[in-house]
């Protein structure tokens, strides 16, 4: 469904007024968690948000057609939201993104916890892939890369059940389409059912010590387009800017994905990678297969450690050892990443080729809620059958803060 700005703002204001009204009945305490968090007995309320401001430069070398350069300063993300709890069993989160010429929901979650280790969640959120689930505030590079783009594993409406222990998680969900998608037409001659699917994810941290953490994960997703448009599979050039040169177009009516996750944190060093296979069901028995994977390493020159949480199966905010707010120099992180996407198993589509890229990254954290980022990527888009290879060099910078 299309969400208007007024409706988004009204929903956020309504939750705020609910918290304010309840706060009048009892004494309210305030704590600092990047922004003020108000607590009144078992009711908590906090405003949250993030802003990413980017500059991107691209040098595009095409085998056919003219080469060109492009650059742009842009607002990549501007979110505003609220989160809180009603008691130990109920929690909520709602975020709106105000960029790209309009507004849309991001996370929109209602959570019920019948016990400390079990959660039932309903709303618009992500469910699979380590890099995908980890907040963009904490990932090493500016973008998650073509792995996430090809799989199409962004936020959709889900009902999910999760359970966990100190070093493991297990989750399963039934899913539909994104809450931001248009309403399904009720008078379509071909039918009026929205996308339907189900997915599951399991993680285990067999090593959890002060100096070493090892993450292992596996996930699967099955989805059916029902009466909606065919699924497409495409790779971006490790940036949210510019065109896609390796793409299948709309071909899939159903697909099944299986993914593997791995990560190792050893003090200031870490390694992370994922692999996924996609079985694509197409009309006219033209079924196909696609693969994607990435591997990267990072090093905190100043000695920090990526903060892994085994009971969630994801990474969280890094603790800065010597922030500028305490008179220090902040933290410096360096990273290198390799990405690969193979769509050559898709027949009859001339642009369903191969993508590969190297990315170098550097991040400076003056304190935990501010980050300056620089990425340089060399991407190769190989569409051999039609001689439409495209090499893209991308240099991009980001100023980021959240609260």
ZINORVEN-V208285 format. One record per residue. N is the residue number from 1. SS is DSSP state (~ for helix, > for strand, _ for the rest). Layout:
# ZINORVEN-V208285
((N/SS) (N/SS))
This chain:
# ZINORVEN-V208285
((1/_) (2/_) (3/_) (4/_) (5/~) (6/~) (7/~) (8/~) (9/~) (10/~) (11/~) (12/~) (13/~) (14/~) (15/~) (16/~) (17/~) (18/~) (19/~) (20/~) (21/~) (22/~) (23/~) (24/_) (25/_) (26/_) (27/_) (28/_) (29/>) (30/>) (31/>) (32/>) (33/_) (34/_) (35/_) (36/>) (37/>) (38/>) (39/>) (40/>) (41/_) (42/_) (43/>) (44/>) (45/>) (46/>) (47/>) (48/>) (49/>) (50/>) (51/>) (52/>) (53/>) (54/>) (55/>) (56/>) (57/>) (58/>) (59/>) (60/>) (61/>) (62/>) (63/_) (64/_) (65/_) (66/_) (67/_) (68/>) (69/>) (70/>) (71/>) (72/>) (73/>) (74/>) (75/>) (76/>) (77/>) (78/>) (79/>) (80/>) (81/>) (82/>) (83/>) (84/>) (85/>) (86/_) (87/_) (88/_) (89/_) (90/>) (91/>) (92/>) (93/>) (94/>) (95/>) (96/>) (97/>) (98/_) (99/_) (100/_) (101/_) (102/_) (103/_) (104/>) (105/>) (106/>) (107/>) (108/>) (109/>) (110/>) (111/>) (112/>) (113/>) (114/>) (115/>) (116/_) (117/_) (118/>) (119/>) (120/>) (121/>) (122/>) (123/>) (124/>) (125/>) (126/_) (127/_) (128/_) (129/_) (130/~) (131/~) (132/~) (133/~) (134/_) (135/_) (136/_) (137/_) (138/_) (139/_) (140/_) (141/_) (142/_) (143/_) (144/_) (145/_) (146/~) (147/~) (148/~) (149/~) (150/~) (151/~) (152/_) (153/_) (154/_) (155/_) (156/>) (157/>) (158/>) (159/>) (160/>) (161/>) (162/>) (163/>) (164/>) (165/>) (166/_) (167/_) (168/>) (169/>) (170/>) (171/>) (172/>) (173/>) (174/>) (175/>) (176/_) (177/_) (178/_) (179/_) (180/_) (181/_) (182/_) (183/_) (184/_) (185/_) (186/_) (187/_) (188/_) (189/_) (190/_) (191/_) (192/_) (193/_) (194/_) (195/_) (196/>) (197/>) (198/>) (199/>) (200/>) (201/>) (202/>) (203/>) (204/>) (205/>) (206/>) (207/>) (208/>) (209/_) (210/_) (211/_) (212/>) (213/>) (214/>) (215/>) (216/>) (217/>) (218/>) (219/>) (220/>) (221/>) (222/>) (223/>) (224/>) (225/_) (226/_) (227/_) (228/_) (229/_) (230/_) (231/>) (232/>) (233/>) (234/>) (235/>) (236/_) (237/_) (238/_) (239/_) (240/_) (241/_) (242/_) (243/_) (244/_) (245/_) (246/>) (247/>) (248/>) (249/>) (250/>) (251/>) (252/>) (253/>) (254/>) (255/>) (256/>) (257/>) (258/>) (259/>) (260/>) (261/>) (262/>) (263/>) (264/>) (265/>) (266/>) (267/_) (268/_) (269/>) (270/>) (271/>) (272/>) (273/>) (274/>) (275/>) (276/>) (277/>) (278/>) (279/>) (280/>) (281/>) (282/>) (283/~) (284/~) (285/~) (286/_) (287/_) (288/>) (289/>) (290/>) (291/>) (292/>) (293/>) (294/>) (295/>) (296/>) (297/>) (298/>) (299/>) (300/>) (301/_) (302/_) (303/_) (304/_) (305/_) (306/_) (307/>) (308/>) (309/>) (310/_) (311/_) (312/_) (313/_) (314/>) (315/>) (316/>) (317/_) (318/_) (319/_) (320/_) (321/_) (322/_) (323/_) (324/~) (325/~) (326/~) (327/_) (328/_) (329/_) (330/_) (331/>) (332/>) (333/>) (334/>) (335/>) (336/>) (337/>) (338/>) (339/>) (340/>) (341/>) (342/>) (343/_) (344/_) (345/_) (346/_) (347/_) (348/_) (349/_) (350/_) (351/_) (352/_) (353/_) (354/>) (355/>) (356/>) (357/>) (358/>) (359/>) (360/>) (361/>) (362/>) (363/>) (364/>) (365/>) (366/>) (367/>) (368/_) (369/_) (370/>) (371/>) (372/>) (373/>) (374/>) (375/>) (376/>) (377/>) (378/>) (379/>) (380/>) (381/>) (382/>) (383/_) (384/~) (385/~) (386/~) (387/_) (388/_) (389/_) (390/>) (391/>) (392/>) (393/>) (394/>) (395/>) (396/>) (397/>) (398/>) (399/>) (400/>) (401/>) (402/>) (403/_))
